Amino acid sequence: MIEYFTALVISYHLHGRPVDTVVWFESEKHCSTAMNNRSADVMYDYLYDLYGNNISMGCYSTDRVSRLIKPKLRPNKEE
């Protein structure tokens, strides 16, 4: 199993220019858990109130491996 660094990105516009706010996680599962637990909702709601509805939030995996889980070999049975 391979896990990849994943970014939780909040994108919005400030004075007509795009802005991305990023929080990094070691896996997509960690990022998804943060979103499902509504951990970033306070910041998202605050930015929405300030800068309007042109805002989005999501998890984006990279191609950079954060963890490689190798299967363990089974021990040889002696007969």
N, CA, C and O of each residue as an XYZ file, in Angstrom:
316
protein
N       0.848     -1.178      0.000
C       0.000      0.000      0.000
C       0.892      1.239      0.000
O       1.906      1.298      0.694
N       0.496      2.199     -0.775
C       1.250      3.444     -0.863
C       0.344      4.601     -0.428
O      -0.811      4.688     -0.843
N       0.886      5.482      0.410
C       0.162      6.689      0.800
C       0.899      7.900      0.242
O       2.123      7.894      0.113
N       0.142      8.924     -0.084
C       0.708     10.131     -0.697
C       0.385     11.357      0.151
O      -0.674     11.429      0.774
N       1.310     12.325      0.169
C       1.020     13.593      0.824
C      -0.217     14.199      0.170
O      -0.364     14.179     -1.052
N      -1.095     14.733      0.998
C      -2.367     15.274      0.516
C      -2.597     16.643      1.126
O      -2.344     16.854      2.312
N      -3.075     17.568      0.317
C      -3.321     18.937      0.767
C      -4.808     19.198      0.907
O      -5.596     18.856      0.025
N      -5.183     19.803      2.018
C      -6.528     20.351      2.185
C      -6.424     21.802      1.738
O      -5.735     22.603      2.369
N      -7.104     22.138      0.655
C      -6.970     23.453      0.040
C      -8.281     24.213      0.146
O      -9.337     23.707     -0.231
N      -8.203     25.430      0.662
C      -9.329     26.368      0.625
C      -8.954     27.433     -0.396
O      -7.969     28.150     -0.222
N      -9.741     27.532     -1.457
C      -9.475     28.499     -2.536
C     -10.543     29.584     -2.516
O     -11.735     29.300     -2.397
N     -10.099     30.831     -2.633
C     -11.025     31.963     -2.665
C     -10.351     33.108     -3.412
O      -9.206     32.978     -3.845
N     -11.045     34.213     -3.564
C     -10.489     35.370     -4.269
C     -10.393     36.559     -3.321
O     -11.305     36.827     -2.540
N      -9.276     37.258     -3.405
C      -9.019     38.437     -2.594
C      -8.632     39.562     -3.539
O      -7.595     39.496     -4.200
N      -9.457     40.588     -3.605
C      -9.261     41.700     -4.544
C      -9.117     41.189     -5.980
O      -8.285     41.669     -6.750
N      -9.953     40.200     -6.317
C      -9.970     39.674     -7.674
C      -8.853     38.703     -8.012
O      -8.767     38.229     -9.145
N      -8.009     38.405     -7.058
C      -6.902     37.467     -7.313
C      -7.134     36.160     -6.558
O      -7.574     36.170     -5.408
N      -6.838     35.043     -7.206
C      -7.032     33.754     -6.531
C      -6.025     33.531     -5.409
O      -4.844     33.853     -5.541
N      -6.513     32.974     -4.305
C      -5.683     32.666     -3.141
C      -5.974     31.227     -2.732
O      -7.133     30.814     -2.679
N      -4.922     30.465     -2.443
C      -5.072     29.109     -1.917
C      -4.442     29.035     -0.546
O      -3.284     29.411     -0.367
N      -5.200     28.553      0.425
C      -4.699     28.296      1.766
C      -4.582     26.789      1.903
O      -5.538     26.064      1.628
N      -3.415     26.310      2.328
C      -3.131     24.876      2.276
C      -2.713     24.343      3.647
O      -1.921     24.962      4.358
N      -3.267     23.179      3.999
C      -2.842     22.418      5.177
C      -2.448     21.042      4.664
O      -3.215     20.393      3.953
N      -1.244     20.598      5.027
C      -0.714     19.332      4.507
C      -0.964     18.179      5.463
O      -0.902     18.331      6.683
N      -1.252     17.005      4.869
C      -1.460     15.766      5.615
C      -0.604     14.667      5.003
O      -0.216     14.753      3.838
N      -0.308     13.628      5.791
C       0.495     12.516      5.301
C      -0.295     11.551      4.420
O       0.296     10.741      3.705
N      -1.631     11.633      4.465
C      -2.427     10.711      3.660
C      -3.762     11.345      3.303
O      -4.216     12.292      3.945
N      -4.375     10.800      2.267
C      -5.700     11.265      1.866
C      -6.724     10.958      2.954
O      -7.673     11.716      3.153
N      -6.530      9.847      3.654
C      -7.437      9.479      4.745
C      -7.432     10.543      5.839
O      -8.492     10.923      6.337
N      -6.247     11.027      6.215
C      -6.168     12.067      7.246
C      -6.883     13.335      6.791
O      -7.591     13.970      7.572
N      -6.695     13.699      5.530
C      -7.340     14.900      4.995
C      -8.857     14.729      4.970
O      -9.598     15.626      5.371
N      -9.308     13.578      4.500
C     -10.749     13.311      4.442
C     -11.371     13.330      5.834
O     -12.481     13.828      6.024
N     -10.643     12.784      6.801
C     -11.138     12.796      8.177
C     -11.285     14.229      8.683
O     -12.267     14.559      9.349
N     -10.317     15.072      8.371
C     -10.396     16.482      8.782
C     -11.620     17.153      8.163
O     -12.311     17.923      8.831
N     -11.889     16.865      6.892
C     -13.074     17.455      6.251
C     -14.363     16.885      6.828
O     -15.307     17.630      7.089
N     -14.410     15.570      7.030
C     -15.619     14.938      7.570
C     -15.907     15.355      9.000
O     -17.067     15.417      9.408
N     -14.854     15.644      9.769
C     -15.018     16.126     11.145
C     -15.328     17.617     11.191
O     -15.531     18.193     12.260
N     -15.361     18.228     10.016
C     -15.668     19.645      9.881
C     -14.624     20.522     10.575
O     -14.934     21.604     11.074
N     -13.380     20.033     10.597
C     -12.297     20.745     11.279
C     -11.983     22.095     10.662
O     -11.573     23.012     11.373
N     -12.163     22.240      9.360
C     -11.816     23.486      8.677
C     -13.024     24.383      8.425
O     -12.891     25.447      7.821
N     -14.197     23.959      8.883
C     -15.419     24.712      8.582
C     -15.423     26.123      9.151
O     -15.963     27.035      8.524
N     -14.835     26.321     10.319
C     -14.828     27.661     10.924
C     -14.082     28.632     10.010
O     -14.570     29.732      9.751
N     -12.907     28.236      9.518
C     -12.140     29.108      8.620
C     -12.864     29.293      7.292
O     -12.931     30.402      6.762
N     -13.405     28.197      6.757
C     -14.144     28.274      5.505
C     -15.317     29.256      5.635
O     -15.500     30.122      4.779
N     -16.097     29.121      6.689
C     -17.257     29.999      6.903
C     -16.833     31.455      7.085
O     -17.493     32.366      6.587
N     -15.737     31.666      7.796
C     -15.236     33.026      8.014
C     -14.839     33.669      6.683
O     -15.207     34.812      6.411
N     -14.086     32.934      5.850
C     -13.687     33.458      4.540
C     -14.898     33.664      3.633
O     -14.942     34.625      2.865
N     -15.862     32.780      3.719
C     -17.098     32.921      2.936
C     -17.814     34.221      3.306
O     -18.256     34.970      2.434
N     -17.921     34.476      4.608
C     -18.587     35.703      5.066
C     -17.837     36.957      4.611
O     -18.459     37.966      4.280
N     -16.510     36.897      4.596
C     -15.710     38.058      4.196
C     -15.694     38.285      2.686
O     -15.839     39.419      2.230
N     -15.519     37.212      1.907
C     -15.208     37.364      0.486
C     -16.225     36.758     -0.469
O     -15.989     36.733     -1.677
N     -17.344     36.272      0.039
C     -18.414     35.815     -0.842
C     -18.351     34.341     -1.194
O     -17.545     33.578     -0.663
N     -19.241     33.970     -2.119
C     -19.443     32.552     -2.392
C     -18.488     31.968     -3.431
O     -18.644     30.803     -3.798
N     -17.528     32.713     -3.910
C     -16.550     32.189     -4.851
C     -15.415     31.529     -4.068
O     -14.273     31.988     -4.091
N     -15.761     30.428     -3.367
C     -14.838     29.755     -2.466
C     -15.061     28.253     -2.584
O     -16.182     27.795     -2.804
N     -13.990     27.500     -2.436
C     -14.116     26.041     -2.468
C     -13.102     25.422     -1.513
O     -12.119     26.055     -1.126
N     -13.364     24.170     -1.145
C     -12.469     23.455     -0.245
C     -12.438     21.996     -0.673
O     -13.477     21.420     -0.998
N     -11.246     21.393     -0.673
C     -11.148     19.988     -1.034
C      -9.785     19.412     -0.709
O      -8.839     20.138     -0.402
N      -9.702     18.079     -0.783
C      -8.454     17.356     -0.567
C      -7.855     16.998     -1.922
O      -8.553     16.506     -2.809
N      -6.559     17.247     -2.076
C      -5.865     16.980     -3.325
C      -4.589     16.207     -3.031
O      -3.684     16.712     -2.367
N      -4.525     14.978     -3.532
C      -3.343     14.142     -3.342
C      -2.244     14.551     -4.309
O      -2.508     14.990     -5.428
N      -1.003     14.396     -3.855
C       0.148     14.672     -4.705
C       0.682     13.349     -5.246
O       0.124     12.286     -4.976
N       1.746     13.425     -5.997
C       2.408     12.207     -6.464
C       3.629     11.884     -5.598
O       4.433     11.022     -5.952
N       3.766     12.572     -4.473
C       4.892     12.362     -3.557
C       4.501     11.330     -2.491
O       3.542     11.523     -1.745
N       5.249     10.256     -2.438
C       4.962      9.178     -1.497
C       5.322      9.617     -0.082
O       6.424     10.102      0.172
N       4.374      9.438      0.831
C       4.629      9.760      2.236
C       4.906      8.499      3.045
O       5.553      8.543      4.091
N       4.401      7.367      2.538
C       4.573      6.126      3.283
C       4.375      4.947      2.337
O       3.410      4.895      1.574
N       5.283      4.030      2.401
C       5.212      2.822      1.591
C       5.134      1.642      2.546
O       6.062      1.387      3.314
N       4.028      0.932      2.492
C       3.832     -0.210      3.382
C       4.090     -1.474      2.570
O       3.342     -1.806      1.650
N       5.161     -2.167      2.929
C       5.528     -3.383      2.215
C       4.895     -4.589      2.915
O       4.904     -4.674      4.143
N       4.357     -5.498      2.147
C       3.802     -6.704      2.770
C       4.912     -7.541      3.413
O       6.031     -7.600      2.903
N       4.594     -8.174      4.517
C       5.560     -9.007      5.204
C       5.576    -10.389      4.552
O       4.535    -10.923      4.170
N       6.762    -10.948      4.434
C       6.894    -12.290      3.897
C       6.418    -13.308      4.925
O       6.616    -13.160      6.131
N       5.794    -14.326      4.403
C       5.382    -15.413      5.286
C       6.611    -16.256      5.634
O       7.479    -16.476      4.789
N       6.676    -16.715      6.860
C       7.821    -17.560      7.227
C       7.720    -18.909      6.509
O       6.632    -19.430      6.263
N       8.885    -19.445      6.187
C       8.919    -20.767      5.561
C       8.579    -21.827      6.599
O       9.078    -21.800      7.724
N       7.715    -22.764      6.199
C       7.392    -23.875      7.087
C       8.419    -24.978      6.864
O       8.658    -25.418      5.740
N       9.004    -25.403      7.949
C       9.958    -26.502      7.856
C       9.203    -27.806      7.905
O       8.304    -27.994      8.725
N       9.579    -28.707      7.015
C       8.892    -29.989      6.981
C       9.787    -31.095      7.436
O       9.370    -32.252      7.471
